[in-house]
Amino acid sequence: MQSIRKYYRTYNESHEGIPGLFYCEVHDGMITRMINSFEHELWWATPSAHNNEQYDFTTRPEFPEADTENLKRDAALTELSLAEFEELWRRATRQP
């Protein structure tokens, strides 16, 4: 069976209530990389590393692939291309 990777963006809020965006890479139904974006700052995380303790890797990495259509409608989930996600990942991991 072929491994499937997908990339998504959705609305998110910081711990302080600042509106932002959440981006994630999903590999075979599990989040493998994620980025939180608030006020032009990017906080990245993987299962083994992160650049901000407040926005470390999720404790619930399971991604409900079966609910993707409902999430697209109800949670403004948008699918991204690999190139879009990789460009954002490069920017996030280069930030000081």
Secondary structure, 3 states (H helix, E strand, C coil): CCCCEEEEEEEEECCCCCEEEEEEEEECCEEEEEEEEECCEEEEECCCCECCHHHCCCCCCECCHHHHHHHHHHCCCEEECHHHHHHHHHHHHHCC
